[in-house]
Amino acid sequence: MPTNKQATIRYHALDDCFANPGRRFDINALIEACNQAIEEHTGRADGVKRRQVYSDITFMESDAGWSIPLERYKDGRRTFFRYTDPSFSIRGRGVNQAEVEQIAATLAILARYQGLPQFEWLEEIQVRIQDAFNTNASADPVVSFQYNPHLHGLRYFQPLFNAITRKQALAITYQSFQEAAPTEFTFHAWHLKQFNNRWFALGQKQGTLGLTTLALDRIQTLDSVEEEYQPNTSIDFADYFDDIIGVSFLQDATLTTIQLKAAADLWPYINSKPIHPSQKVLDRHPSGEVSFQLKLFPNYELTAVLLSFGPRIEVLVPESLRNHVAKLYQQGYHLYQ
């Protein structure tokens, strides 16, 4: 039984009833106590059902719960509930087995962030929790996440995060893959974005218009600077990336309908893992091939994704993208001649 917020409220309400020697509680009184407790804590009267309360009692009596010493006794046709030991309470008895399992599952999720700047505390917390609750730290992991702890530039994650939250301008030395030498400029960071196992900082380079995207692994130095911070007043990052793949917008790019054709053996993969949320089927061919379309802004990341499928996907339209992909294949072909 999952221990959610309402379940915890019900358990505590039942615990108070069972330990109360001044009043007798039958099932109707227990239901009323649970409903009152939920309304007091949440402001909502959700109407706890009889079956739910019986289920809660069974859980509290089990080894997965607190093994409560509950007595049932009759008075006429009514059954009442109370602790055989009035001093017993689930409060202060530590976590139960179900909660330990939830903690273990949470640790597996949190482990994804180990090694990432600003999350160094996770390793210490994880060790302490595993030791306190015996969550079997030596067991083989059952969940794995894609993460590259050796990625260059991760040390700049925390300073950038702090600069965004504290609204501080930064002096950055940066060298892109296309530049022969590094450049220095003032940068106003607005947002951090992860894509393809790399981190990017988006913001405004002082003296320029529009958005600048910096890869953290191309930053050489980063320091705070005593200049007025230029806040983000024009971009909603909650939906900014909806019409692209990745992080980059090409200059003069327009929202484009792209039609593609996938091989029969590739389509199940693309169907279960769409290239983009705008993906829409156009035609299913007798050969098993499927034509479909995307609607987005073409960029480098889109081209890389299309090339990753090799000859099992074909660009139909627009012609400019079809020719661009064909040219890249020709260049690659000549390398192996």
Secondary structure, 3 states (H helix, E strand, C coil): CCCCHHHHHHHHHHHHHHCCCCCCEEHHHHHHHHHHHHHHHHCCCCCCCHHHHHHHHHHHHCCCCCCCCEEEEEECCEEEEEECCCCCCCCCCCCCHHHHHHHHHHHHHHHHHCCCCCCCHHHHHHHHHHHHHCCCCCCCCCCCCCCCCCCCCHHHHHHHHHHHHHCCCEEEEECCCCCCCCEEEEEEEEEEEEECCEEEEEEEECCCCCCEEEEHHHEEEEEECCCCCCCCCCCCCCCCCCCCCCCCCCCCCCCEEEEEEECCCCHHHHHHCCCCCCCEEEEECCCCCEEEEEEECCCHHHHHHHHHCHHHEEEEECHHHHHHHHHHHHHHHHHCC
